[in-house]
Amino acid sequence: MNMAKSNGIELAYDCFGKADDAPLLLIAGLGTQMIRWTSAFCEDLADKGYRVIRFDNRDVGRSTHFDRSGTPDFAMIGQALMAGRRPEAPYTLCEMAKDTIGLMDALGIDGAHLVGRSMGGMIAQIVASEYPDRAFSLTSIMSSTGNPALPPPMADAMALMTTPAPDPAADEVGFLANRVTFARRIAGTGFPFDESACRELVLAELRRAYDPAGTARQIAAVAVTGDRRSRLATITVPTLVIHGSDDPLFLPACGLDTANSIPKADFMLIEGMGHDLPPPLFAAIIKAIDRNARHDLPDKHYPRVIKCPPVACSCFNWPVIPDISAILSLL
């Protein structure tokens, strides 16, 4: 693990692949650490000819934590949003996008292919829109646009995510059971759930850092950043949006809205995938990231949907339909 000074803070990062290969940044999701991009995934991606860089966002893992900011007052944030005012928060996703740019500066790279999952997808979207000369391509995975008209997360999944877990210092067994239950719920139905691997990952993150207040500050950053569709409309780099048909946190409509908001974006719907990246999908997802980064997709039609079962992809043209619910009814 390495440390880099970025945007006035320190970010923990590590790299895979050759130093002179094309840089590819992996941006993690809400409350998750860089190791959620598993070493196996990073190594397989590096084998495609990339210098793969994963890092801890601010407030997670070994990167700078904003402890002095405390826990956000979500009641006040909600009241401000309902009243049409900009809420107070320690930072926004735009600051986290600046962290990403600062990491590039610290590593001496002019730009990178951007791959973000969940909240990381939102950060990658902002980098691609606000710093177009620093983004070579964009892959947004299991993410959304901030469009308030989109369907909310499924209630039971949201309850599991927001209900405080037992304190691991006092009840590590209960903490693990809580996190595994949540991971199982969001995993989707198309692929086996590896409980042993899940436990190992949760424990590895716990040993690196545990900061629920930091996760709360990231939630506030998402909330106050709001609707990003006007930003997405300015993105010009090759873009691929990947989403799971079983995602209970960001429903498929969220992925479709992302693809429809970015000119000429491609959309890849993966049957049975939830809000995670199961190992059986690594090869298909890495192939898609690589093809998008190399601008190697066939002639694009706006928007195109790729329905991807575990072992094969079939592509077909899709008409522009502004009503997302109409698209969903046809999937």
Phi, psi and omega in degrees: 000143180237163177237140179228140174279128186210123173054037177082005179229183175243136178243133174275138181209163165213168189229153175228146177094187184276142184297334182263006175281165181299127182291140176222118183263130175257121185250122188280166183268187185304123174067006183251154185260170185300336182287352170296333166280093190297156179302323180297317178297314181297318180294318179295323178291320178298327179296343176279356177105032180238150166271099187273126182238119174246151183207158173276126171297164172304145177076010172222161174058223185265002178282174181300134175253141183265057185301324183293344179279346178069197180263131182299150175269096185289335176296316179292322178298315179297318179297318180296317180296318180296329181272001179078019178259155176282118182287159173276136177208155181302327180193171178240176175297335178295322175294323179290328174294322176296326175302317181297316177297319179297325177295318176301316180299316182296328180272356178072032179248139183289329182189182183200157165287134185251128176229117181231145179244136178056238177302326177298328174296321178296317179297316179298321178300317181293318178301314182295329181274321185269337182229064188298335180282351180258353181250122178273324175201167182226128168237116181253118187246133176045046184238194185204187186247347189084005178298117184292347180276352181289154180295147180282169174300158176294138192300318183291323178293319179294322179296318179295324182288323188265344177287126183302135175282159174303150178295118183296336178292331181259332185211076181295323179297314179294322177299312180299316180299319179297312183291322179292321177300316178295315181299320179296320182295323185267002189284342183088172187252355189272350187219147181300141177268121183266093184296322180298314180295323178298314180299318180298319181292316179299316179295320180297317177294319180299319181291330181284316180185149174221115186211080179299331177293326176296319176298320178298322178293326175293320176302316178299322179299318177296315185297317186279342179287323170074206186289123184251012186298325178294326176292316183298328182295345182265355184289132183242349182284157175305129187230135174236130176250122180247134181213153178263141180293339183255014183294117182269351180266307170248102183297161183308331177302329180292319176293318178297320179295322177298312181295321180290338183273345182251120183306129175063021177290151174258149182237129181240109178263122183255115182296131176083355178276137176259222180261056177200178179237090181289144181308324179299344180263355184306313185298315181294319181289318178296320177299318180293317177300315182296315180296320178294317181296327180271006182055038192254014177284154174299173180311131186274147172233133189267132333276156177253140178250133175246111176270120191242101170287173187303330188243355183204155176242140172233133185250145175208158182285150181227132180288160176282112180237112185292334182276105184298324181298329178291322177296313182300326182293342182262349184283000000 
